[in-house]
């Protein structure tokens, strides 16, 4: 990584400098493990103590940060330290040399169309009538089936798979082992056995979607399973057939969404959240980790529990009462005895 001065970085981030504008860095570090010559950040107040001892030379902080002790490092104040860090990391990532060319053992069907400046790694497979946009990176052992449309600047990491007829928008990232377009879990009971229901639809990923490693998105029975623009899915997530996930919604690992559920825009789902099928989740709904949702949620807010029927405040109030149940049971028994005495008199 090239060296950058605090002044240069502040100009890129539209930030203000507290300290030496000429100090230079050539790498990143965590604030608790800061090393000389590196840049770090402080976004979570829990880590504030480290800013007074870190050996990093530059620290990104929020505009409202006020130190309570001397700080050795140069500070760059920005609107959001976390967002500013992401901007810098993306700049470094974009500066890396991208792979190019077609691997000698890659298979590309004669009817496929490959855009300009694409990389297709060894043992990758691209099927019949598939269209690949420009500047795509298809890593070794990735699979793209027949009649697939892939937009510009898409990255498909090793062993990721896109089944037939699916559509992938621009700037999408599909991590290793992810599967887009596998069959939905559809079976019809038939005399004690189960008959498979053909899954004839597809999956549509709109622009700027990221799919985590080993996440699976099932194709629709009919129509499309749709992941809207800007959605970010963590590793090990299951999206069932005919689900629709709204724009800029994010999900943490091990979340599962059952068939035909519709999730709104700008939602946040914590780890191991489970949603039953055929539900409607409104915009800006946040679900805490391990929440189980079995009914529609229309109002924006944060919900938690299994089933997730409480707001966070209601959940903690209810949970606090659970620990008092033995005491409350004794009080109720005592009150019943007193009532019986009064009745007898």
N, C-alpha and C positions, 0 to 999 in steps of 0.2 A: 504494500500500500504506500502511495506517495505521502510525503509530509504536507500537512496543511496547518496554517497558522490560525490562532483564535480569531483574528480579524477576518480571514477568508471564510471560516466557518460561520461566524456571526453574520456576514454579508449574505451567505447562502440561505440562512435560516431567518433572516430579518430579526436578529436578536441583538441584545445590548451586552457589552462586556464589562465585567467587574474584575479588574486585575490586569495582567500583562497581555496586550493584544498581539505581541510578537511570538509568544510561546507556540511551539509546534508539536504536533502529535502525528503518529503514523500507525495507530491501531486503536482498538476498543478494549475495554475491560469492565468487569462488574465493579461497582463502587466499593464493595467490601474486599475486593482483590486488586484494587487499582495499582497499576505499575507506572513508573515514569515513562513519558512518551506516549501515553494512551489517553483516550477520551472516555468518560463515563457519564452517567446521568443520575439524577435523583427525581423520581416521580412519586414514590410511595413514602409517606412521612415515617413509616416504621424504620426506614433505612437512614434517617437523617443523621444519626450519630456517626455514621461512616464518613460523612462529608468532611468532618473535622480531622480525620486521620488518614483518609485515602492518599495514596501516592500518585494517583492519576493527575495529569497536568491540567486538564480541562474538564469541567463538569457542567452539563446542561441542567438547568433548574427552571422551574416555573417562575413567571414574573412576580408572583406574590411571595416568593421565598425570602425570608428574613433570617440571616444567621444569628445564632446566639453565642458564638465563640469565633475566634480567628480561624480562617481557612487558608491553607497553603495554596490550593489550586486556583486557577483562573476560572471564573464563572461566566457562562453565557446564558443570559436570561431570555426565555422564549415563552410563548403563550402556553405550549404544552411540551414538556421535556420528552415525554414518551413518543409523541408524534414527530418531534424534531429528530430524535434518534432514528426512528424508522426512515425518515427522509434521507439521512446520511447513510444508513446501511443499504438502502436501495441504490443510492448513487455508487457505492462501492461495488455492489452486485452487478449493476449495469456496465461498470468499467471492466469487468472480467472478460477475457477473451472467450467468445462463444465457439462451440464446436461447429464444424461445417462439413459438408460433403455427404456422400452416401456410402455406408459401410459395404464392404465387398460381399458380405453374406446377408445383407438386408434383402427382403423380398418386397417388391413393389409391383402390383398387378399392371398389366399393359394398359388397362383402361383407367387407371388412377391418374389424377392430375396433381402435381407437386409444385407449390409456389416457389418463388425466388428465395434464395439464401436459406433454404431449409437444411437441417441436419437430420439424417436418418441413420441411426446406429446399426451395428452388426446384429443380425438375427431379429431385427424388428420386422414387422409384417404390416403391409398396407394393402387392403383388399380391393376388389373390383369396384369401379365407378366411384371411388372415394376421392374427395377433393380436399387437398391440404393447402391452407393459406400460406402466405409468405412468412419468412423468418421463424418458422416453427422448429422446435427441438424435440425430436423423437428418439429417445434413448434406447440402447440395446434391449432386446426382448420385449419391447412394447408391442401391443397388438391393436390394430385398427381394422375393423371388419369391412364388409361391403356397404356401399351406398352411404357412407358416413361423410358429413360435411364438417370440416375443422377450420376455424377462423385463423386470422393472422396472429402471430406471436404467442402461439400455444406451446406449452411445455408438457411433454408426456414422459414421466420417469420410468425406469426399468420395471418390466412386468405389469405395468398398468394396461388395462384392456378397455377398449370401446367397442361394444357390439354393433352389429349391423343396424343401419338406418338412423343412428343417433346423430344429433347435431350439437356441436361444441362451438361456442362463440369466441370472440377475440380475447386475447390476454388471459386465457384460462391456464391454470396449473393443476395437473393431475399427478398426485404423488405415487410413489412405487406401490404396486400391488392393488391399487384402487380399481374397481370394476364399475363401468358405466353401461347400463343396458342389460344386465343379467335378468333372467326370467323372474317375474313377480311370483309370490307364493300363492298360487291359485289352484285349488283342487276341489272338485265336486264330489260329495259323498255318493257312493254307488254300491249299495248292498253290502256295507261293511268295509268296502275298499274305497279308494280315492282315485278319481279320474282327473288327470292333468288338464287344466284349462289353458289352451294356447295363449301366449302373451304376444299379441300382434302389434302393440304400440311401440313407442320409442322413448328415449330420454332426450330432453332439450336442456343444455346448459347455456344460459345466456352469457353475456360478456363479463369478464373480470371475476369469474368464479374460481375458487380454489377448493380442491377435493383432497382430503388428507389420506395418508397411507392406509391401505387395507379397508377403506370405506367402500360400501357397496350401494349403488343406486339402481333399483329395479326398473325395468321398462314397464310401460302401462299395458293393461289388458287390451284396451282400445284407447286411442288418443295418445297423450304424452304425460309422462312424469316430468315436471318442470322445476328447474332450479333457477330462480330469477337472478337478475344482474347483481353482482357484488356479494353474493352469498359466500361465506367461508365455513367449510366443514372440517372439523378436526379428524384425527385418525379414528378408525374402528367405529364408524357410524353406519347405521342401517336405515336407508330410505326406501320404503316399500312402493309398490306400484300405484300409479295415479296420484301420488302425493304432489303438492305444489308448495314450494318454499319461497316466501316473498323476498323482495329486494333487501340486500344488506343485512339479512339475518345471519347470525353466527351460532354454531352449535359446538359444544365441547365433546370430548371422546366418549364413546360407548352410549351415545344417545340412540334411541330407536323410535322411528315414526311408522306407525301402521298404515295400511292402505287407505287411499283417498282422503287423507287428512290435509287440510289447507292451512298453512301457517302464514301469517301476515308479514308485513315489512318491518325491518328494524327490530326484530325479536332477538332475545339472547337466551339460549338454552344451556344450562350447566351440564356437567358430566353425569352420565347414566340416567338422564331424563327419559321417561317412556311415555309415548302418546298413543292412545287407542285409535282405532280406525274411524274414518268418516267424521272427524271433528273439524271445527272451525276455530282457529286461534287468531285473534285480532292483531292489529299493529301494536308494536312497542310493548309486547308482553314478555316479561322476563321470568324464567322458571329456574328455581334453585336446584342444585345438584340432587339427584335421586328422586326428583318429583315424579309422581305418577299421575297423568292427566287422563280422566275418563269422561269429561264433559266439555262443552264449548266454553271458551274464555274470550269474552268480547272486549272487556274494559282493559285499557293499558294499566300496567302495574307489575309488581313483583310478587310471584306466588311460590309457595313451597309446600312440601308434604306429599304424602301418598295415601289417599288421593289428594291431589293439589287443589283443595277447595278453599284454602285460607290465603289471605294476604300475609306477608311476612309478619306484620305486627300481630294479627290474629293468631297465627301459628305459634309464636313465642308465648303469647298470653295463655293459650290453651295448653301448651306444653308445660308451662310453669305450674298449672293447676294439677297436671298428672302426678307430680311428685307429692302433692298434698292430699291425694285421694285417701290414703289410709287414715290420716288425721281427720279429714272431712267425714269419712265413713263413721268413725267413732263419735263425732259430734252429732251426726244424724241419728245414730242409735240412741244417744243420750237424750236428744230432743224428743224422740219417739216415746221414750220412757216417761219423760216429764209430761207429755201430752196425755198418755194413758192415765197417769196419776190424776191429772186435772179432770179428765173425763169421769174417773171413778168417784171423785169428790162430788 
